[in-house]
């Protein structure tokens, strides 16, 4: 097994959109409910500290491998995609120096059913983090993934795929990041 320790830094804001369920108060209007509960969309630990989930980084990397479809030298038309999908793990979140109550929100007019092009629209507020940085440990279980191909896919995941709500992979522009350092070796 190999370990890639990546130091990452945002190049655009990052927005979270975790599912939550909080009961409405009696006679509470939808806009009042949204104003009261929107911070529940943040990913937080039991102390209220905001974090970026490990799967955000893992899924971004896997989507980048799929997007790039880089051929494996000497293997015909085989690509690295399946090796990244089943051969890379990220198990720890990136904790941000931010408490849930300090997160700023962004009000947007979105389809009520959450589907692009939906007819009815409603106001929603989403957590918006202007900048972040952190270290992500990528556990590489598949030996066919070399440092060079890993770096190429990781850099593309930051620039072309992104993380969070409204990321480039979902036709947005938030959630982009750059690789500012990478250590790659055996565990």
N, CA, C and O atoms as a DFTB+ gen file, in Angstrom:
748 C
 N C O
     1  1       0.847      -1.179       0.000
     2  2       0.000       0.000       0.000
     3  2       0.890       1.240       0.000
     4  3       1.950       1.268       0.625
     5  1       0.429       2.261      -0.718
     6  2       1.133       3.534      -0.768
     7  2       0.282       4.592      -0.080
     8  3      -0.927       4.433       0.092
     9  1       0.939       5.662       0.303
    10  2       0.245       6.794       0.921
    11  2       0.658       8.061       0.193
    12  3       1.846       8.345       0.043
    13  1      -0.323       8.811      -0.252
    14  2      -0.077      10.121      -0.857
    15  2      -0.615      11.166       0.113
    16  3      -1.815      11.216       0.384
    17  1       0.273      11.991       0.628
    18  2      -0.123      13.055       1.549
    19  2      -0.141      14.343       0.745
    20  3       0.903      14.852       0.338
    21  1      -1.352      14.866       0.519
    22  2      -1.523      16.032      -0.346
    23  2      -1.893      17.258       0.472
    24  3      -2.838      17.235       1.260
    25  1      -1.137      18.322       0.274
    26  2      -1.489      19.611       0.866
    27  2      -2.296      20.354      -0.193
    28  3      -1.811      20.626      -1.291
    29  1      -3.543      20.676       0.164
    30  2      -4.470      21.290      -0.786
    31  2      -4.884      22.674      -0.298
    32  3      -4.923      22.938       0.904
    33  1      -5.191      23.548      -1.248
    34  2      -5.623      24.905      -0.927
    35  2      -6.698      25.310      -1.923
    36  3      -6.567      25.066      -3.123
    37  1      -7.755      25.927      -1.424
    38  2      -8.854      26.338      -2.289
    39  2      -8.418      27.425      -3.265
    40  3      -7.561      28.252      -2.956
    41  1      -9.026      27.405      -4.448
    42  2      -8.833      28.475      -5.418
    43  2     -10.146      29.208      -5.674
    44  3     -10.159      30.279      -6.281
    45  1     -11.253      28.624      -5.206
    46  2     -12.573      29.255      -5.257
    47  2     -13.278      28.942      -3.943
    48  3     -12.839      28.051      -3.214
    49  1     -14.361      29.652      -3.620
    50  2     -15.108      29.324      -2.398
    51  2     -15.629      27.882      -2.435
    52  3     -15.706      27.254      -3.491
    53  1     -15.979      27.386      -1.260
    54  2     -16.489      26.019      -1.092
    55  2     -17.840      26.110      -0.386
    56  3     -17.983      26.841       0.594
    57  1     -18.826      25.370      -0.880
    58  2     -20.167      25.410      -0.295
    59  2     -20.640      23.998       0.034
    60  3     -20.470      23.069      -0.756
    61  1     -21.231      23.857       1.204
    62  2     -21.730      22.550       1.638
    63  2     -23.245      22.472       1.473
    64  3     -23.933      23.492       1.430
    65  1     -23.750      21.239       1.381
    66  2     -25.194      21.045       1.216
    67  2     -25.639      19.705       1.792
    68  3     -26.383      18.961       1.153
    69  1     -25.182      19.406       2.996
    70  2     -25.539      18.154       3.654
    71  2     -27.061      18.084       3.854
    72  3     -27.701      19.089       4.162
    73  1     -27.620      16.903       3.678
    74  2     -29.042      16.699       3.950
    75  2     -29.284      16.831       5.448
    76  3     -28.468      16.394       6.260
    77  1     -30.405      17.433       5.804
    78  2     -30.790      17.508       7.211
    79  2     -32.303      17.466       7.332
    80  3     -33.027      17.725       6.371
    81  1     -32.764      17.137       8.522
    82  2     -34.199      17.089       8.799
    83  2     -34.440      17.696      10.175
    84  3     -34.072      17.118      11.198
    85  1     -35.056      18.854      10.182
    86  2     -35.413      19.546      11.419
    87  2     -36.892      19.869      11.326
    88  3     -37.362      20.348      10.294
    89  1     -37.628      19.611      12.394
    90  2     -39.064      19.871      12.388
    91  2     -39.362      21.351      12.275
    92  3     -38.668      22.190      12.850
    93  1     -40.407      21.655      11.523
    94  2     -40.889      23.034      11.447
    95  2     -41.632      23.359      12.728
    96  3     -42.290      22.506      13.323
    97  1     -41.511      24.605      13.133
    98  2     -42.281      25.067      14.286
    99  2     -43.703      25.364      13.830
   100  3     -43.949      25.558      12.639
   101  1     -44.624      25.400      14.761
   102  2     -46.026      25.668      14.440
   103  2     -46.153      27.006      13.719
   104  3     -45.632      28.020      14.184
   105  1     -46.838      27.006      12.596
   106  2     -47.114      28.196      11.789
   107  2     -45.852      28.899      11.265
   108  3     -45.893      30.083      10.933
   109  1     -44.749      28.175      11.193
   110  2     -43.504      28.758      10.694
   111  2     -43.533      28.808       9.167
   112  3     -43.833      27.810       8.512
   113  1     -43.224      29.953       8.617
   114  2     -43.153      30.104       7.166
   115  2     -41.887      29.421       6.642
   116  3     -40.903      29.273       7.367
   117  1     -41.930      29.008       5.377
   118  2     -40.791      28.316       4.774
   119  2     -39.519      29.161       4.836
   120  3     -38.448      28.630       5.128
   121  1     -39.615      30.445       4.572
   122  2     -38.438      31.311       4.585
   123  2     -37.884      31.456       6.009
   124  3     -36.673      31.572       6.193
   125  1     -38.755      31.448       7.002
   126  2     -38.309      31.525       8.395
   127  2     -37.637      30.220       8.825
   128  3     -36.638      30.228       9.545
   129  1     -38.196      29.112       8.375
   130  2     -37.589      27.807       8.645
   131  2     -36.185      27.751       8.047
   132  3     -35.238      27.306       8.696
   133  1     -36.067      28.207       6.803
   134  2     -34.767      28.203       6.123
   135  2     -33.757      29.084       6.868
   136  3     -32.604      28.696       7.058
   137  1     -34.198      30.262       7.284
   138  2     -33.308      31.184       8.004
   139  2     -32.851      30.587       9.334
   140  3     -31.731      30.840       9.777
   141  1     -33.713      29.801       9.967
   142  2     -33.394      29.203      11.270
   143  2     -32.494      27.977      11.148
   144  3     -31.696      27.710      12.047
   145  1     -32.608      27.232      10.058
   146  2     -31.978      25.907      10.001
   147  2     -30.863      25.733       8.972
   148  3     -30.245      24.668       8.941
   149  1     -30.576      26.720       8.132
   150  2     -29.665      26.501       7.005
   151  2     -28.279      26.022       7.416
   152  3     -27.628      25.304       6.657
   153  1     -27.815      26.405       8.602
   154  2     -26.468      25.971       9.025
   155  2     -26.396      24.457       9.261
   156  3     -25.307      23.894       9.377
   157  1     -27.548      23.810       9.330
   158  2     -27.565      22.346       9.459
   159  2     -27.006      21.673       8.205
   160  3     -26.713      20.477       8.224
   161  1     -26.856      22.427       7.122
   162  2     -26.254      21.879       5.906
   163  2     -24.739      21.725       6.038
   164  3     -24.100      21.128       5.172
   165  1     -24.167      22.253       7.103
   166  2     -22.730      22.125       7.351
   167  2     -22.394      20.731       7.865
   168  3     -23.176      20.122       8.595
   169  1     -21.240      20.241       7.482
   170  2     -20.702      19.016       8.066
   171  2     -19.907      19.453       9.292
   172  3     -18.949      20.217       9.176
   173  1     -20.307      18.967      10.465
   174  2     -19.634      19.357      11.706
   175  2     -19.412      18.144      12.601
   176  3     -20.129      17.147      12.518
   177  1     -18.387      18.257      13.469
   178  2     -18.183      17.202      14.458
   179  2     -19.047      17.514      15.682
   180  3     -19.824      18.468      15.662
   181  1     -18.918      16.719      16.743
   182  2     -19.767      16.908      17.922
   183  2     -19.447      18.183      18.703
   184  3     -20.177      18.541      19.628
   185  1     -18.368      18.866      18.340
   186  2     -18.021      20.145      18.984
   187  2     -18.395      21.332      18.108
   188  3     -18.071      22.472      18.442
   189  1     -19.070      21.079      16.994
   190  2     -19.508      22.153      16.109
   191  2     -18.455      22.646      15.133
   192  3     -18.658      23.656      14.460
   193  1     -17.320      21.935      15.047
   194  2     -16.266      22.343      14.116
   195  2     -16.597      21.834      12.716
   196  3     -16.940      20.667      12.529
   197  1     -16.490      22.727      11.743
   198  2     -16.813      22.393      10.363
   199  2     -15.679      21.560       9.752
   200  3     -14.500      21.818       9.997
   201  1     -16.059      20.567       8.960
   202  2     -15.070      19.758       8.249
   203  2     -15.532      19.462       6.835
   204  3     -16.715      19.557       6.508
   205  1     -14.553      19.099       6.001
   206  2     -14.848      18.625       4.648
   207  2     -14.781      17.102       4.712
   208  3     -13.750      16.546       5.091
   209  1     -15.870      16.421       4.348
   210  2     -15.894      14.954       4.464
   211  2     -14.847      14.279       3.582
   212  3     -14.537      14.766       2.495
   213  1     -14.305      13.160       4.050
   214  2     -13.298      12.443       3.259
   215  2     -13.813      12.002       1.892
   216  3     -13.060      11.982       0.919
   217  1     -15.092      11.650       1.820
   218  2     -15.638      11.177       0.547
   219  2     -15.680      12.280      -0.508
   220  3     -15.706      11.981      -1.702
   221  1     -15.687      13.546      -0.094
   222  2     -15.643      14.633      -1.074
   223  2     -14.349      14.548      -1.882
   224  3     -14.359      14.707      -3.103
   225  1     -13.232      14.295      -1.190
   226  2     -11.942      14.194      -1.869
   227  2     -11.812      12.889      -2.643
   228  3     -11.296      12.873      -3.761
   229  1     -12.283      11.794      -2.047
   230  2     -12.209      10.502      -2.727
   231  2     -13.053      10.508      -4.002
   232  3     -12.595      10.060      -5.054
   233  1     -14.280      11.015      -3.909
   234  2     -15.151      11.023      -5.081
   235  2     -14.644      11.965      -6.162
   236  3     -14.757      11.668      -7.351
   237  1     -14.087      13.100      -5.754
   238  2     -13.529      14.044      -6.726
   239  2     -12.387      13.396      -7.502
   240  3     -12.293      13.540      -8.721
   241  1     -11.522      12.683      -6.788
   242  2     -10.399      12.004      -7.427
   243  2     -10.889      10.933      -8.405
   244  3     -10.378      10.822      -9.520
   245  1     -11.866      10.159      -7.988
   246  2     -12.389       9.079      -8.826
   247  2     -13.099       9.621     -10.064
   248  3     -12.993       9.051     -11.149
   249  1     -13.825      10.728      -9.891
   250  2     -14.483      11.361     -11.041
   251  2     -13.447      11.920     -12.017
   252  3     -13.646      11.873     -13.231
   253  1     -12.345      12.448     -11.487
   254  2     -11.284      12.964     -12.350
   255  2     -10.642      11.835     -13.151
   256  3     -10.351      12.003     -14.335
   257  1     -10.422      10.700     -12.519
   258  2      -9.849       9.547     -13.232
   259  2     -10.776       9.111     -14.361
   260  3     -10.330       8.786     -15.461
   261  1     -12.064       9.111     -14.068
   262  2     -13.064       8.751     -15.075
   263  2     -13.084       9.782     -16.207
   264  3     -13.139       9.425     -17.384
   265  1     -13.040      11.057     -15.837
   266  2     -13.064      12.149     -16.808
   267  2     -11.848      12.094     -17.737
   268  3     -11.981      12.244     -18.951
   269  1     -10.668      11.879     -17.162
   270  2      -9.436      11.870     -17.945
   271  2      -9.289      10.609     -18.795
   272  3      -8.789      10.670     -19.918
   273  1      -9.720       9.472     -18.262
   274  2      -9.600       8.175     -18.939
   275  2      -8.205       7.956     -19.532
   276  3      -8.059       7.627     -20.709
   277  1      -7.190       8.145     -18.694
   278  2      -5.800       7.982     -19.134
   279  2      -5.516       6.497     -19.354
   280  3      -5.795       5.661     -18.495
   281  1      -4.957       6.191     -20.518
   282  2      -4.621       4.804     -20.852
   283  2      -3.411       4.330     -20.053
   284  3      -2.485       5.096     -19.785
   285  1      -3.438       3.059     -19.680
   286  2      -2.308       2.445     -18.985
   287  2      -1.298       2.012     -20.049
   288  3      -1.648       1.244     -20.946
   289  1      -0.052       2.489     -19.968
   290  2       0.950       2.112     -20.967
   291  2       1.120       0.589     -21.050
   292  3       1.281      -0.087     -20.034
   293  1       1.080       0.069     -22.274
   294  2       1.278      -1.357     -22.495
   295  2       0.059      -2.215     -22.226
   296  3       0.157      -3.442     -22.268
   297  1      -1.091      -1.606     -21.950
   298  2      -2.307      -2.373     -21.648
   299  2      -3.419      -2.111     -22.658
   300  3      -4.598      -2.235     -22.325
   301  1      -3.061      -1.753     -23.879
   302  2      -4.068      -1.519     -24.918
   303  2      -4.949      -0.327     -24.592
   304  3      -4.461       0.776     -24.343
   305  1      -6.264      -0.565     -24.595
   306  2      -7.209       0.522     -24.330
   307  2      -7.606       0.616     -22.860
   308  3      -8.464       1.427     -22.511
   309  1      -7.008      -0.186     -22.002
   310  2      -7.321      -0.136     -20.564
   311  2      -6.915       1.213     -19.989
   312  3      -5.877       1.772     -20.341
   313  1      -7.758       1.723     -19.094
   314  2      -7.471       3.008     -18.448
   315  2      -7.298       2.808     -16.942
   316  3      -7.559       1.729     -16.409
   317  1      -6.853       3.867     -16.274
   318  2      -6.659       3.837     -14.830
   319  2      -7.969       3.974     -14.045
   320  3      -7.976       3.809     -12.826
   321  1      -9.059       4.268     -14.722
   322  2     -10.314       4.585     -14.043
   323  2     -10.691       3.570     -12.974
   324  3     -10.882       3.947     -11.818
   325  1     -10.804       2.300     -13.324
   326  2     -11.238       1.287     -12.351
   327  2     -10.243       1.142     -11.204
   328  3     -10.628       0.768     -10.096
   329  1      -8.982       1.430     -11.455
   330  2      -7.961       1.324     -10.406
   331  2      -8.121       2.444      -9.373
   332  3      -7.892       2.228      -8.183
   333  1      -8.511       3.628      -9.823
   334  2      -8.785       4.718      -8.888
   335  2     -10.109       4.481      -8.148
   336  3     -10.205       4.750      -6.951
   337  1     -11.115       3.985      -8.848
   338  2     -12.431       3.784      -8.227
   339  2     -12.357       2.796      -7.072
   340  3     -12.909       3.061      -6.004
   341  1     -11.693       1.674      -7.260
   342  2     -11.656       0.686      -6.183
   343  2     -10.334       0.634      -5.429
   344  3     -10.220      -0.080      -4.433
   345  1      -9.337       1.379      -5.889
   346  2      -8.021       1.260      -5.288
   347  2      -7.513       2.442      -4.492
   348  3      -6.343       2.463      -4.112
   349  1      -8.371       3.445      -4.222
   350  2      -7.946       4.608      -3.448
   351  2      -8.966       4.899      -2.351
   352  3     -10.173       4.915      -2.595
   353  1      -8.459       5.129      -1.140
   354  2      -9.317       5.462       0.010
   355  2      -8.900       6.789       0.623
   356  3      -7.718       7.131       0.646
   357  1      -9.879       7.529       1.116
   358  2      -9.625       8.687       1.965
   359  2     -10.506       8.462       3.187
   360  3     -11.724       8.330       3.065
   361  1      -9.893       8.420       4.360
   362  2     -10.655       8.044       5.559
   363  2     -10.798       9.151       6.603
   364  3     -11.620       9.043       7.512
   365  1     -10.000      10.215       6.476
   366  2     -10.075      11.281       7.481
   367  2     -10.585      12.572       6.840
   368  3     -10.215      12.892       5.711
   369  1     -11.432      13.314       7.556
   370  2     -11.906      14.603       7.041
   371  2     -10.827      15.671       7.162
   372  3      -9.818      15.477       7.840
   373  1     -11.051      16.789       6.503
   374  2     -10.207      17.972       6.682
   375  2     -10.983      18.925       7.585
   376  3     -12.015      19.472       7.198
   377  1     -10.461      19.112       8.802
   378  2     -11.110      20.015       9.745
   379  2     -10.723      21.446       9.430
   380  3      -9.551      21.750       9.209
   381  1     -11.709      22.319       9.412
   382  2     -11.480      23.727       9.133
   383  2     -11.481      24.504      10.447
   384  3     -12.167      24.110      11.390
   385  1     -10.725      25.601      10.527
   386  2     -10.699      26.402      11.758
   387  2     -11.935      27.291      11.833
   388  3     -11.834      28.518      11.859
   389  1     -13.108      26.647      11.869
   390  2     -14.374      27.361      11.754
   391  2     -15.455      26.606      12.511
   392  3     -15.581      25.388      12.380
   393  1     -16.223      27.323      13.291
   394  2     -17.366      26.742      13.991
   395  2     -18.629      26.956      13.159
   396  3     -18.725      27.919      12.399
   397  1     -19.588      26.058      13.310
   398  2     -20.830      26.124      12.536
   399  2     -21.510      27.482      12.659
   400  3     -22.002      28.022      11.669
   401  1     -21.539      28.034      13.865
   402  2     -22.242      29.307      14.069
   403  2     -21.529      30.496      13.412
   404  3     -22.113      31.572      13.285
   405  1     -20.272      30.309      12.996
   406  2     -19.513      31.390      12.356
   407  2     -19.548      31.331      10.828
   408  3     -19.016      32.219      10.164
   409  1     -20.165      30.301      10.272
   410  2     -20.228      30.141       8.820
   411  2     -21.184      31.184       8.246
   412  3     -22.262      31.429       8.789
   413  1     -20.768      31.789       7.143
   414  2     -21.618      32.736       6.415
   415  2     -22.474      31.949       5.426
   416  3     -22.099      30.866       4.977
   417  1     -23.622      32.514       5.101
   418  2     -24.529      31.855       4.177
   419  2     -24.677      32.592       2.869
   420  3     -24.418      33.792       2.776
   421  1     -25.099      31.856       1.863
   422  2     -25.381      32.428       0.544
   423  2     -26.817      32.058       0.174
   424  3     -27.154      30.882       0.044
   425  1     -27.657      33.084       0.006
   426  2     -29.045      32.853      -0.380
   427  2     -29.128      32.740      -1.896
   428  3     -28.625      33.595      -2.626
   429  1     -29.769      31.673      -2.355
   430  2     -29.930      31.448      -3.792
   431  2     -31.360      31.024      -4.087
   432  3     -32.062      30.508      -3.217
   433  1     -31.779      31.247      -5.321
   434  2     -33.108      30.891      -5.794
   435  2     -32.968      29.585      -6.563
   436  3     -32.430      29.579      -7.670
   437  1     -33.440      28.484      -6.000
   438  2     -33.206      27.156      -6.569
   439  2     -34.521      26.425      -6.831
   440  3     -35.546      26.759      -6.236
   441  1     -34.497      25.425      -7.725
   442  2     -35.706      24.625      -7.952
   443  2     -36.133      23.926      -6.653
   444  3     -35.298      23.369      -5.941
   445  1     -37.407      23.958      -6.358
   446  2     -37.912      23.392      -5.098
   447  2     -37.700      21.890      -4.997
   448  3     -37.574      21.359      -3.894
   449  1     -37.658      21.196      -6.135
   450  2     -37.465      19.745      -6.112
   451  2     -35.999      19.359      -6.209
   452  3     -35.674      18.171      -6.193
   453  1     -35.097      20.352      -6.310
   454  2     -33.668      20.067      -6.377
   455  2     -33.179      19.624      -7.743
   456  3     -31.995      19.330      -7.905
   457  1     -34.066      19.570      -8.730
   458  2     -33.697      19.120     -10.069
   459  2     -33.497      20.315     -10.989
   460  3     -34.332      21.219     -11.027
   461  1     -32.399      20.322     -11.728
   462  2     -32.110      21.400     -12.673
   463  2     -33.277      21.552     -13.641
   464  3     -33.774      20.570     -14.193
   465  1     -33.709      22.800     -13.838
   466  2     -34.804      23.069     -14.761
   467  2     -36.184      22.920     -14.143
   468  3     -37.192      23.076     -14.833
   469  1     -36.241      22.619     -12.840
   470  2     -37.532      22.484     -12.165
   471  2     -38.344      23.766     -12.272
   472  3     -37.775      24.857     -12.258
   473  1     -39.644      23.655     -12.378
   474  2     -40.511      24.808     -12.588
   475  2     -40.628      25.743     -11.405
   476  3     -40.428      26.948     -11.552
   477  1     -40.945      25.217     -10.237
   478  2     -41.131      26.061      -9.064
   479  2     -39.783      26.289      -8.379
   480  3     -38.982      25.367      -8.230
   481  1     -39.551      27.542      -7.964
   482  2     -38.297      27.890      -7.308
   483  2     -38.566      28.440      -5.917
   484  3     -39.614      29.028      -5.648
   485  1     -37.586      28.232      -5.039
   486  2     -37.668      28.703      -3.659
   487  2     -36.320      29.271      -3.239
   488  3     -35.293      28.971      -3.848
   489  1     -36.330      30.093      -2.196
   490  2     -35.078      30.612      -1.653
   491  2     -34.502      29.613      -0.664
   492  3     -35.205      29.100       0.206
   493  1     -33.212      29.348      -0.813
   494  2     -32.481      28.480       0.112
   495  2     -31.172      29.174       0.459
   496  3     -30.652      29.980      -0.313
   497  1     -30.658      28.851       1.618
   498  2     -29.383      29.403       2.044
   499  2     -28.405      28.252       2.240
   500  3     -28.722      27.252       2.884
   501  1     -27.216      28.408       1.677
   502  2     -26.195      27.376       1.762
   503  2     -24.947      27.932       2.427
   504  3     -24.587      29.086       2.199
   505  1     -24.282      27.122       3.249
   506  2     -23.022      27.550       3.860
   507  2     -21.995      27.858       2.774
   508  3     -21.859      27.106       1.809
   509  1     -21.278      28.961       2.937
   510  2     -20.262      29.346       1.962
   511  2     -18.968      29.678       2.694
   512  3     -18.921      30.592       3.517
   513  1     -17.939      28.936       2.386
   514  2     -16.619      29.097       3.006
   515  2     -15.707      29.691       1.938
   516  3     -15.447      29.056       0.916
   517  1     -15.227      30.895       2.172
   518  2     -14.476      31.635       1.158
   519  2     -13.142      30.976       0.813
   520  3     -12.748      30.942      -0.353
   521  1     -12.448      30.451       1.823
   522  2     -11.175      29.779       1.541
   523  2     -10.897      28.716       2.583
   524  3     -11.382      28.789       3.712
   525  1     -10.115      27.734       2.190
   526  2      -9.741      26.648       3.092
   527  2      -8.414      26.069       2.612
   528  3      -8.000      26.281       1.472
   529  1      -7.775      25.352       3.487
   530  2      -6.594      24.572       3.123
   531  2      -6.498      23.412       4.110
   532  3      -7.060      23.465       5.203
   533  1      -5.797      22.391       3.720
   534  2      -5.649      21.239       4.603
   535  2      -4.859      20.130       3.949
   536  3      -4.498      20.199       2.775
   537  1      -4.601      19.107       4.739
   538  2      -3.843      17.947       4.279
   539  2      -4.788      16.754       4.174
   540  3      -5.556      16.463       5.091
   541  1      -4.713      16.078       3.042
   542  2      -5.550      14.903       2.791
   543  2      -4.636      13.706       2.572
   544  3      -3.704      13.763       1.770
   545  1      -4.914      12.614       3.297
   546  2      -4.176      11.360       3.127
   547  2      -4.963      10.447       2.191
   548  3      -6.084      10.040       2.496
   549  1      -4.362      10.136       1.059
   550  2      -4.952       9.214       0.096
   551  2      -4.228       7.875       0.240
   552  3      -3.022       7.788       0.009
   553  1      -4.964       6.841       0.621
   554  2      -4.396       5.499       0.749
   555  2      -4.584       4.788      -0.586
   556  3      -5.710       4.585      -1.039
   557  1      -3.475       4.413      -1.209
   558  2      -3.515       3.821      -2.541
   559  2      -3.259       2.326      -2.417
   560  3      -2.144       1.892      -2.127
   561  1      -4.297       1.559      -2.639
   562  2      -4.242       0.111      -2.469
   563  2      -3.828      -0.611      -3.754
   564  3      -3.400      -1.765      -3.707
   565  1      -3.953       0.057      -4.884
   566  2      -3.653      -0.552      -6.175
   567  2      -2.277      -0.079      -6.651
   568  3      -2.084       1.106      -6.922
   569  1      -1.324      -1.010      -6.751
   570  2       0.063      -0.666      -7.090
   571  2       0.253      -0.148      -8.511
   572  3       1.314       0.391      -8.825
   573  1      -0.731      -0.295      -9.361
   574  2      -0.584       0.190     -10.738
   575  2      -0.594       1.732     -10.785
   576  3      -0.142       2.329     -11.763
   577  1      -1.109       2.363      -9.730
   578  2      -1.180       3.832      -9.666
   579  2       0.185       4.370      -9.237
   580  3       0.624       4.156      -8.107
   581  1       0.841       5.066     -10.150
   582  2       2.164       5.636      -9.884
   583  2       2.022       7.071      -9.374
   584  3       0.941       7.658      -9.426
   585  1       3.117       7.615      -8.888
   586  2       3.094       8.992      -8.401
   587  2       2.717       9.975      -9.513
   588  3       1.936      10.897      -9.282
   589  1       3.258       9.788     -10.702
   590  2       2.972      10.705     -11.807
   591  2       1.495      10.702     -12.185
   592  3       0.893      11.764     -12.341
   593  1       0.909       9.515     -12.334
   594  2      -0.504       9.462     -12.720
   595  2      -1.377       9.960     -11.570
   596  3      -2.394      10.614     -11.800
   597  1      -0.981       9.651     -10.326
   598  2      -1.755      10.138      -9.183
   599  2      -1.768      11.665      -9.171
   600  3      -2.825      12.275      -9.008
   601  1      -0.609      12.282      -9.341
   602  2      -0.522      13.748      -9.345
   603  2      -1.380      14.341     -10.464
   604  3      -2.093      15.321     -10.250
   605  1      -1.309      13.748     -11.653
   606  2      -2.104      14.247     -12.787
   607  2      -3.598      14.204     -12.469
   608  3      -4.318      15.170     -12.720
   609  1      -4.057      13.089     -11.920
   610  2      -5.475      12.932     -11.619
   611  2      -5.874      13.844     -10.453
   612  3      -6.948      14.444     -10.488
   613  1      -5.031      13.958      -9.424
   614  2      -5.334      14.827      -8.289
   615  2      -5.434      16.291      -8.723
   616  3      -6.365      16.990      -8.323
   617  1      -4.490      16.756      -9.532
   618  2      -4.541      18.145     -10.004
   619  2      -5.798      18.395     -10.837
   620  3      -6.414      19.456     -10.736
   621  1      -6.170      17.424     -11.650
   622  2      -7.396      17.558     -12.448
   623  2      -8.641      17.520     -11.570
   624  3      -9.632      18.185     -11.871
   625  1      -8.597      16.743     -10.484
   626  2      -9.763      16.703      -9.595
   627  2      -9.999      18.069      -8.971
   628  3     -11.144      18.465      -8.752
   629  1      -8.916      18.796      -8.683
   630  2      -9.052      20.133      -8.106
   631  2      -9.491      21.184      -9.098
   632  3     -10.238      22.097      -8.747
   633  1      -9.039      21.071     -10.331
   634  2      -9.361      22.105     -11.314
   635  2     -10.609      21.809     -12.141
   636  3     -11.309      22.736     -12.550
   637  1     -10.898      20.536     -12.393
   638  2     -11.999      20.183     -13.291
   639  2     -13.229      19.597     -12.600
   640  3     -14.336      19.711     -13.125
   641  1     -13.058      18.980     -11.448
   642  2     -14.161      18.300     -10.769
   643  2     -14.614      19.079      -9.540
   644  3     -15.789      19.429      -9.433
   645  1     -13.705      19.354      -8.616
   646  2     -14.024      20.122      -7.412
   647  2     -14.714      19.303      -6.341
   648  3     -14.912      18.096      -6.478
   649  1     -15.081      20.008      -5.251
   650  2     -15.783      19.392      -4.125
   651  2     -16.945      20.291      -3.713
   652  3     -16.939      21.494      -3.975
   653  1     -17.937      19.693      -3.068
   654  2     -19.045      20.464      -2.511
   655  2     -20.131      20.804      -3.506
   656  3     -20.190      20.285      -4.621
   657  1     -20.999      21.710      -3.044
   658  2     -22.135      22.168      -3.852
   659  2     -21.649      23.132      -4.933
   660  3     -20.726      23.914      -4.705
   661  1     -22.256      23.073      -6.077
   662  2     -21.997      23.983      -7.195
   663  2     -20.549      23.884      -7.679
   664  3     -19.923      24.886      -8.027
   665  1     -20.033      22.649      -7.693
   666  2     -18.666      22.401      -8.163
   667  2     -18.662      22.281      -9.691
   668  3     -19.714      22.096     -10.301
   669  1     -17.480      22.386     -10.307
   670  2     -17.396      22.333     -11.769
   671  2     -18.029      21.081     -12.383
   672  3     -18.640      21.152     -13.449
   673  1     -17.884      19.948     -11.714
   674  2     -18.463      18.703     -12.234
   675  2     -19.983      18.783     -12.327
   676  3     -20.600      18.057     -13.107
   677  1     -20.588      19.668     -11.530
   678  2     -22.044      19.857     -11.548
   679  2     -22.419      21.201     -12.160
   680  3     -23.422      21.804     -11.777
   681  1     -21.617      21.669     -13.109
   682  2     -21.867      22.906     -13.850
   683  2     -21.752      24.170     -12.994
   684  3     -22.392      25.179     -13.290
   685  1     -20.949      24.118     -11.949
   686  2     -20.732      25.283     -11.106
   687  2     -19.294      25.738     -11.157
   688  3     -18.525      25.328     -12.027
   689  1     -18.937      26.596     -10.211
   690  2     -17.556      27.078     -10.179
   691  2     -16.975      27.119      -8.771
   692  3     -15.842      27.569      -8.602
   693  1     -17.698      26.670      -7.766
   694  2     -17.161      26.576      -6.406
   695  2     -16.393      25.258      -6.256
   696  3     -16.487      24.366      -7.099
   697  1     -15.633      25.161      -5.160
   698  2     -15.011      23.893      -4.790
   699  2     -13.737      23.531      -5.511
   700  3     -13.267      22.400      -5.383
   701  1     -13.158      24.447      -6.266
   702  2     -11.880      24.151      -6.927
   703  2     -10.744      24.291      -5.922
   704  3     -10.822      25.082      -4.982
   705  1      -9.685      23.509      -6.136
   706  2      -8.519      23.577      -5.259
   707  2      -7.258      23.260      -6.045
   708  3      -7.311      22.709      -7.144
   709  1      -6.110      23.625      -5.452
   710  2      -4.828      23.330      -6.075
   711  2      -3.993      22.481      -5.129
   712  3      -4.192      22.489      -3.914
   713  1      -3.065      21.756      -5.708
   714  2      -2.137      20.920      -4.948
   715  2      -0.904      21.774      -4.674
   716  3      -0.208      22.178      -5.605
   717  1      -0.635      22.050      -3.406
   718  2       0.536      22.872      -3.078
   719  2       1.688      22.033      -2.531
   720  3       2.781      22.550      -2.302
   721  1       1.444      20.751      -2.322
   722  2       2.490      19.841      -1.880
   723  2       2.009      18.408      -1.967
   724  3       0.833      18.131      -1.733
   725  1       2.908      17.493      -2.302
   726  2       2.543      16.077      -2.389
   727  2       3.718      15.205      -1.999
   728  3       4.793      15.290      -2.591
   729  1       3.505      14.363      -0.995
   730  2       4.478      13.339      -0.611
   731  2       3.866      12.007      -0.996
   732  3       2.700      11.747      -0.698
   733  1       4.637      11.168      -1.652
   734  2       4.129       9.902      -2.168
   735  2       5.119       8.808      -1.814
   736  3       6.302       8.903      -2.142
   737  1       4.641       7.772      -1.148
   738  2       5.547       6.683      -0.787
   739  2       4.824       5.483      -0.240
   740  3       3.597       5.471      -0.139
   741  1       5.588       4.473       0.111
   742  2       5.035       3.254       0.700
   743  2       4.711       3.484       2.167
   744  3       5.352       4.282       2.852
   745  1       3.707       2.769       2.624
   746  2       3.310       2.863       4.033
   747  2       4.117       1.874       4.835
   748  3       3.947       1.781       6.051
